[in-house]
Amino acid sequence: MPENTAPLTGSSTIGRWLEHSEGGPALRGALAQGGEFDESTLTPVLGLPLQQLVSLSQGRLPQELVDGLVLQVNGGVRPDETDDADGPWRETITAGRFAGRTVVVTGAAGGIGKATASRVAREGGRVIAVDITAPGLEALVASLPDSTVETVVGDITSQADIDRIVEVAGGRIDALANIAGINDDFSPLHETSDAMWERVIGINLTGGFKLSRAVIPVMLAAGRGSIVNVASEAGLRGNASGNAYTVSKHGVVGLTKSAAFMYAKQGLRVNAVAPGGVATGIPFPANVSEAGSARLRPFQAAIPTVATAEELAASITFLLSDDAVNINGAVLASDGGWSVQ
């Protein structure tokens, strides 16, 4: 098959870079020099843009490396990214889809939360962006100068902070995206510490429960509302993560289905998205369980693809919006097909 003659850019897929006569050697050389990845570890992410390596590596592969590779294979010239006709999926904004709507998004300082908040804002919504990280929220606001984004620096496990979120929303909440979450240390049950259990369950499950409990009366008063909870592939199976994370995400599925049933006749829809592998840099503890990691490794290696945060935001905003008018109590596996294996 003849080589694609379109210029390589940061939006070109990692797979295309590796197949390219000049891009392949350049990328392999950069990876070898950095010592962070090798070609075999990139198999699940071949369909992602090269740019995504920055977040995948949590900054260990810097933006300067990607920029340098693009210049290197293009004779020192940066090509127009739109020239890459065979690049990866690109989001398509639906103008006005959230016009007049107030949407609360947690975990909005980074990853899936940031991508979701950004998309809702660019589609006309007023966003109440919540996170414990102030600089990330400030960066979100700065990236959306023509949108309405109000921030709340707070902890969703704190009732006082939840009350503040509802207060900032000002009596109108049309939708809620419960996205904030952390991973565990991959520990099996007998190794799971009280501290790990309480932190993971607190943020991943109890926080979403408390915030949903606070906003549902506002939605009931309006006679309408949409909640989307972020579960996980670990909410559908037992071999995707450690004990605490798996339990928390199974709990999110139960929280979703119970609420969907209870409020179905009162104008509320409650759904969940179950991501597989996502290039978000979700924080892991410094020390993971050796036993748990060894047991999980062959199953995690079967992940068919790793998605971008923007791809997950597309699934979440669909369920938040009126486009999902007839969907309630669903758990959407946005996982590239991992759940059917």
N, C-alpha and C positions, 0 to 999 in steps of 0.2 A: 504494500500500500504506500503510495507517495506521501511524503511528509507534508503536513499542514504548513502552508507558507505564511499564514497569518503571524504577526509578531508575537513573541512571548511577552507576557505582562504579569504583574502581580495577581491578576484575575484569572490567568491561565491555570488549568488544573495541574496538580502535582504530577499526575500521571502523564500529562502531555509534556511537561518539563523533562521528566525522566526519559521519555521516548525520543525527544528531540536531539538531533545530532550535535548541537552546541549546548543546548540547555541541560541535557543529561549529564555530561561530564562536569559542567560548571556547578550544578546542584550537588552532585555526588562529592565533588571536591570540597564544597562549602560544608556539607554535613560531616565529612571525615575530619575536617579541620576543627569544627566545633565540638565533635564528639558527643552530640546530644541525641542524634538519630542515625540510623542506617537505613538502607533501602528496604530491608525486610520489615522494619517497624512502621513503615509508611503505607503498607498494603491496605489497611482499612480506610486511609484518608486520600487515596489516589484521586478521588473525584472532587476534593476540596481545592479551592484556589491556593496558590503558593502563599499568598498573603496570610492565610490562616495559620501558617507555621509560627507566626509571632505569638498568637494567643495560645496555641497548642503547647508551646514550650514555656508558657508563662513568662515570656520575655527573655529566656535564655538564648533564643535565636532572635536577635534584635531586628527592628525595622530596617536598620542600615544594611543588614545582610540581604534582605529581599530587594531593597532598592539597588544595591550594588550588582546583584545578579541580573536584574532587568537591564541595567545600563551595559553590563558586560556582554550580553548576548545581542544587544542592539547597537553596537558600535558607539556607545556613549550617549545615545539618544533615547529619551523616554517616549515610547509610542503611546498613542491614544488607546486607552483600555477598551473602548467600544469597538476597536478594530478586530478584537479577538472574537470572531463570530462563533467559535466552538468553545467558548469559555463556559464556566459553570452557571448554574441557575442564578438568576438575578431577581430580586423582589420587584413586584409591580404594584405601585401604590394605587389604591382605590380612593380617589379624591372624595372627601366628604363622608366617608363611610361611618365615621364616629362624630360627625358634626353635631354640636349641641349636647354631647354626652360627656359625663365625667367618669373617668376610669381610674381606679386605684390599682397600682402595680407595685408589688413588693420585689425586693432584690433588684431594684432598678439601677443600681450603680454599675452593674456589669453583667456580662453574659446574656442569658436568655431574657432576664428582666429588663436590661437596658435595651435590647433589640425590640422587645415588645412595647415598652414605653415609647421608644422612638417611632415605631410604626403607627401606634395609636395617635400620637401627636401629629405626625405628618399626614394622617388621614382625617385631621380636623378635630380630634378629641381634646378635651381638657384632661391632663394627666396629673394625678397625685402620685408622685414618685417617692417610694419609701425604701430606705436602706439604712444600715448602721454606718455606712462609709460616706462621709460628707464630701470628700474630694471627687468621688465618682459621680455623685449627684450633681455637683457643680459642673463637671465636664459634660454631663448629659444636657443640662440647661444651656450651656454654651454652644452645644452642637445643634440646638434647635431654636435659633433666635427669633424665628417667625411663628413659634408655636406657644401654646399655653401649658407650661409645666410648672407645677408647684411642688416643692420638696418637703419631705418630713424625714429628718434624721432620727431614727428611732428603732427600737427593738420590738419585734412583733410578739415576743413572749411577755412583754410588759403591758399590763392593762392600761397604765397611765399613757404610754405611747400610743396604744391603739385608740384610746379616747381622743388623743390629739389628732390622729389621722382623720377620724370622723369629723372632728371640729374643723379642720382645714378644708375638708370637702364641702362644708357649709350646707349640709342638709340635702345635697343631691349626690347620689352615687348610682350610676347606671350599670356599672360593671366592676368586677374585682378579679384581678389575676393574682392568685397566690403562688408566687414563683420562688421566693426566698428559700434557700435550702443549703445544707452542707452534707458531705459524705461522711462515712464512718471509716474505721481503720481496717475493714475487711475481717474483723474478728468473728470466729464462730461463737455460739452462745456462751460456752463455758469460759471463754476468754474475755467476754464483753464486760467492761468496768461500769460501775454505776455512773461515773462521770460521762463516759462516752454515750451510754444509753440515754441519760437525762438530757444531754445537750442535743443529740440528734433527734430524739422524739420531740423535744421542746420546740426546736426551730422548724423541723419538717412537718410536724403534725399538729402540735398544740397551738403554735403560732397561727397557722391557717384556720384552725377551729375558732380561736378567739377573735380574729379579725372578721371572719365570716359571721360569727354571732353578733358582732357589733354593727355590721353593715346591712344584714338581712332586714331588720326592722325598717330601715330607710327605704329599701327596695319594696317591702310589703306595703308601705304607705303609698308608694307610687304605683303599685300594681304591676310592676315589671322589674326585671333585673337579670343579669347574667353573671355567673361565677365560673371561673375556670381554675381548677387546681392542677398544679404540676405534680403528677405522680412520677412514675419511672418504669422502665423495663423491670426493675426490681420490685415493682408492685404487681407484676404479672407472673413472676417466676421466683425461684429460690436460689438460682445460681448466678445472679448478676452482681451481688455485692455482699457486704457483711450482714450480721444479724440485726443490728440496730437500724441500719438504713433500710433493709428489706422490710422489717416490721413497720417502720414509719411510713413507707410508701404503700404497703398494703392497707395501712390505716387511712391514708389519703383516699384510696379507692373506696373504702367503706364510708368515709365521711361524705364523699361525692354522691354515692348512690342513695344513702339515707336522705340527704338534703334534697336530692332531685325528686325523690318520691314524696317527701313531706310537703314540698311547696309547688308541686306540679300544677295544681289547680288555682294557684294564686299569682300566676304570671312570672314565676322565677324559673330560670333554667340553670342547672348546675352540672357541669361536665368536667372531665379531666383529660389531660394529655400525658401520655406515657412515653417520654423520650428514651432512645437507646443511647448510643455514644454521641456526645455533643462536644464540639471544640469550644469549651467555655473557660477552662481553667478553674473549675469548681474546686474549692479548697479541700485538700486531704490532710489528715493529721501527719505529723512528721514521721511517726513510726507506725507502720502497718503490720498486721499480723502475718508472720511467715506461713503459719499453717493455713490460715484463711486465703492468703494470696495464692499459695500453691494449689489449693483445691479449686479456686475460681479461675485460674489462669487459662486452662484450655477452653473454658466456656466463653470467657471474655474475648478470646482470640477468634471466636466465631462471629463476632460483630461484623455484619456485612458492609457497613459503611459508617462513617462518622459525619454527622450533620453540622452545619453552622448554626449559630444562635439565631440568625435571621430566618433560617428555614423553620426552626421551631416557633419563632414569632409568627410566621405565616399560619401555622396550625392553631396557635393560641388565639390570634386575633380573629380568625374565622369563627371559632366557637364563641368568642366574646360578642361578635357582631350579630346583627339581625339576619345575616346570610345563613346562620345556623338555627333559624327560627323553630324548626321542628325536631331539634336534637336536644335531648334531656337525659341525663343519667348515663351518658356514653363515656367510655374510656378509650380515647383515640390513641392507638399505638403509632406514634410518629417516630419510627425507629428503623426505617429503611428495610423492613421485613424481618428484623431479628426475632420478633415474637412468633413468627410462623415456622421457625426452625425447630 
